[in-house]
Amino acid sequence: MNMNTTSTNSNLLRMSYFSKEQVNKIHSNALDILQTHGFQVEHDAACEILQQHGAEVDYKTKMVKVSPELVDKCIKAAAKEFVMGARNSARDITLKSNPALPITRNGGGVDKIIDIESGKLRNMNQADTEKLFRALDAIDCINMVAPLYPNDIPEKYRDVSVLETLFLNTSKHVNIRTFSKKNLDLLVEMGLAMAGGKENFRKRPLFSLFDSPISPLKFPELTVDVFLTAGKFGIPLFIATLPIAGATGPYPMAGMVQLLHAELLAGTVICQCANPGAPIILHPLAMNMDFHTMLALSGSIESTMITAAAIQVANETTNLPLDVHGPWSDTYIADSQSMLERTFQALFPALSGTAIIAGFGDVQEGLAFCPIQLSIDEELIAYTMKALKGIPFDDDRLAKEAIKRVSINGDYMTEKSTVKYLRSDYINSKIMNRLTRDEWERQGSRDINSRAKERIQKLMNTPTALELDSKLKAELRSIVKRAQEQ
């Protein structure tokens, strides 16, 4: 592994696992896989579009083969920078490849919760999602909000209901994953209503879509429907891939990077052939099979390394924005194992140059959401961003004259440089223990989980930051009712 700095900021750290020659080899192999073996696209209209762009299509097997030239054309066509709009325009996100600092989002797609009082796993409900979306809106270092799915809303229209709940409870950009083609159309209708029409929505899309192929190299019909619809309306699309090393992906770590890259390129080709210039975010995600337990591990150091390496390869060969599931865990609660795993999972992707880090609040391989973990993750984000920013360096901060002035046996408590940089150079922690032992014991000897619980409970009861117009509320409710009745 190499650690280096970028040319734009001498203090900005970046890490890489592969040499330039190795990156080129992985990219060349991926192009060969897509040309000589291909990938499956279970969508007739998409197959026709791909064929019109020069792809070789077998309509019987739905296998598609594409040339390196077409892949390169599609990479160049994809948007390299775009806006992800928010209800509050001050919270709009401008996304681009390999930014100085990544943006963050919670772990999405979860329908189970670790109950904040009992500590037990249970089904998430509508009241939970409303409170958690408000908490995520109030946490400044979370930049966009991903969906959480309540089990007391029927699956038939759950995705449409969740988008309504997101719009009602956060003013940040939101993300959604659909359950059906009919619901996909209603989600778009809801977004257009929120934006005030198609033209406004295209300029500042208020939600993004998320979908993924089935590893290895299979793109199901609904996934492709999402790809095509997102491109048609200019909706930012997360193209996620999740092979499991030793199961749905090669067991060698380098082989996992190879498959991830090939699948991401295939998804890019589908999107850009259908809608050139469509905004896409590549989402490489890796797990590995534990052959002792036959469980797929999300928090292993190997899966973290594979993800970081995939970021490097995609950054150097596509220059497209990347999103990764950073902090999640193989354990079931907010404990020491979770923090050990998610520290690496946040820091390694950030150092590799990802544009977005997701997964905050997730435990149990992304199958459960833990409010207490989310509160602790707020500190993890602060630490990660601080490390990425590096040490500010200028003549004033070197404090040469202050060192001379304080001299021997002096102190810097009242030095003007101390007051000047007190807040800018150091983190003001929200839940970390910074008390003397005596004071800590007087306050009940509480651990970090106890302090995190207290903070997240306050945030979950925070009022909505930006109230929604009553007419618009009624329109959203009408769309949800249509989803319920269809």
Secondary structure as UniProt FT lines:
FT   STRAND          2..5
FT   TURN            10..11
FT   STRAND          13..16
FT   HELIX           20..32
FT   HELIX           33..37
FT   STRAND          39..41
FT   HELIX           44..52
FT   TURN            53..54
FT   STRAND          56..58
FT   TURN            59..62
FT   STRAND          63..65
FT   HELIX           68..77
FT   STRAND          81..84
FT   HELIX           89..91
FT   STRAND          93..96
FT   STRAND          103..106
FT   STRAND          112..114
FT   TURN            116..118
FT   STRAND          121..123
FT   HELIX           126..138
FT   TURN            140..141
FT   STRAND          144..145
FT   TURN            151..152
FT   HELIX           155..157
FT   HELIX           158..169
FT   STRAND          173..176
FT   HELIX           181..195
FT   HELIX           198..203
FT   STRAND          207..211
FT   TURN            215..217
FT   STRAND          218..219
FT   HELIX           221..233
FT   STRAND          237..241
FT   STRAND          244..245
FT   TURN            246..248
FT   HELIX           253..274
FT   TURN            276..277
FT   STRAND          280..284
FT   STRAND          287..290
FT   TURN            291..294
FT   STRAND          295..297
FT   HELIX           301..318
FT   STRAND          322..325
FT   HELIX           336..352
FT   STRAND          356..360
FT   STRAND          362..363
FT   HELIX           364..366
FT   STRAND          368..369
FT   HELIX           371..389
FT   HELIX           395..398
FT   HELIX           400..406
FT   TURN            408..409
FT   TURN            413..414
FT   HELIX           416..421
FT   TURN            422..424
FT   HELIX           437..442
FT   TURN            443..444
FT   HELIX           448..460
FT   HELIX           470..485
//
